[in-house]
Amino acid sequence: MHNPEENPWKITSEKIIYDNPWINLTEYQVINPSGNPGIYGKVHYKNIAIGILPLDDELNTYLVGQFRFALGQYSWEMPEGGGIIGIDPLDSAKRELLEETGLKAQNWTEIQRLHLSNSVSDELSIIY
């Protein structure tokens, strides 16, 4: 029986296709789990995605809106931003909430850790 923790993908070569201060894209030549050759692309994020769902005493929350280039549309969303790897993610969350909304929270709870778009990226997101 196959160990689910063992990686069934075999990398035969890799090449960085694109790199900037926030992300890079690597193309891998692989042997897939079925034993067939193929390619796989991975977007690597150089920061942690930090999201904050602020609640006030009446359980109201706050959203921020902006035009998102990648979507080509305006988006209403929870306050969010990038946290530098190696810095406490909670400190990044506090900074992002203040920058995006002007708010400061008294109590913080980590709600969830997610890997977003995990079929093509290694982005880690932490929601408070």
Secondary structure as the mmCIF struct_conf table of DSSP 4:
data_model
#
loop_
_struct_conf.conf_type_id
_struct_conf.id
_struct_conf.beg_label_comp_id
_struct_conf.beg_label_asym_id
_struct_conf.beg_label_seq_id
_struct_conf.end_label_comp_id
_struct_conf.end_label_asym_id
_struct_conf.end_label_seq_id
TURN_TY1_P TURN_TY1_P1 PRO A 4 GLU A 5
BEND BEND1 GLU A 6 GLU A 6
STRN STRN1 LYS A 10 ASP A 19
BEND BEND2 PRO A 21 TRP A 22
STRN STRN2 ILE A 23 ILE A 31
TURN_TY1_P TURN_TY1_P2 PRO A 33 SER A 34
BEND BEND3 GLY A 35 GLY A 35
STRN STRN3 PRO A 37 TYR A 45
BEND BEND4 LYS A 46 LYS A 46
STRN STRN4 ASN A 47 GLY A 51
TURN_TY1_P TURN_TY1_P3 ASP A 57 GLU A 58
STRN STRN5 VAL A 64 ARG A 68
TURN_TY1_P TURN_TY1_P4 PHE A 69 GLY A 72
STRN STRN6 GLN A 73 GLU A 77
BEND BEND5 PRO A 79 PRO A 79
STRN STRN7 GLU A 80 ILE A 84
TURN_TY1_P TURN_TY1_P5 ILE A 85 GLY A 86
BEND BEND6 ILE A 87 ILE A 87
HELX_RH_AL_P HELX_RH_AL_P1 PRO A 89 THR A 101
BEND BEND7 GLY A 102 GLY A 102
BEND BEND8 GLN A 106 GLN A 106
STRN STRN8 GLN A 112 HIS A 115
TURN_TY1_P TURN_TY1_P6 LEU A 116 VAL A 120
STRN STRN9 SER A 121 SER A 121
STRN STRN10 LEU A 124 ILE A 127
#
